[in-house]
Amino acid sequence: MANLFQLGESVICSITVRDSSGDLQDPYTSMKIVINRLTPSYANVVASTSMTGGVGSDGVGLYHYDCQTSGFVSGDYEVFYTATDSARITVHRDTFILERGS
């Protein structure tokens, strides 16, 4: 089930990165996010952007991106988190819904 937010709220997109043993791990190369609107019509709303986190910030393997939704429209959105560790690329998908406030 997708998380529900009101237009104008900040959507905190966060992800925890782990290695194959389950230990927290920072991707060697990069940790990026892409956000697309699915409805009412498809549009890329956040192009590939580096996430905040990792050693010295959120902690090893912990990343976030504060998505400001002012200017967005109500609808369904998808988030792609891409961890790149040299030649190994791992993608995780998530969704959220924006609706008009009451």
HUGIDA-V626677 format. One record per backbone hydrogen bond with DSSP energy under -0.5 kcal/mol. CO is the residue of the C=O (numbers start at 1). NH is the residue of the N-H. If there is no record, write none. Layout:
CO | NH
CO | NH
This chain:
3 | 97
5 | 99
6 | 9
9 | 11
9 | 69
10 | 12
11 | 13
11 | 67
12 | 14
13 | 65
15 | 63
17 | 25
19 | 22
23 | 19
30 | 84
31 | 51
32 | 82
33 | 49
34 | 80
35 | 45
35 | 46
36 | 78
37 | 43
43 | 37
43 | 45
46 | 35
49 | 33
52 | 64
54 | 57
54 | 59
59 | 54
59 | 62
61 | 17
61 | 63
62 | 54
63 | 15
64 | 52
65 | 13
65 | 67
66 | 68
67 | 11
67 | 69
69 | 72
75 | 98
76 | 38
76 | 39
77 | 96
78 | 36
79 | 81
79 | 94
80 | 34
80 | 82
81 | 83
81 | 92
82 | 32
82 | 84
83 | 85
83 | 90
84 | 29
84 | 30
85 | 88
87 | 89
88 | 85
90 | 83
92 | 81
94 | 79
95 | 3
96 | 77
97 | 5
98 | 75
99 | 7
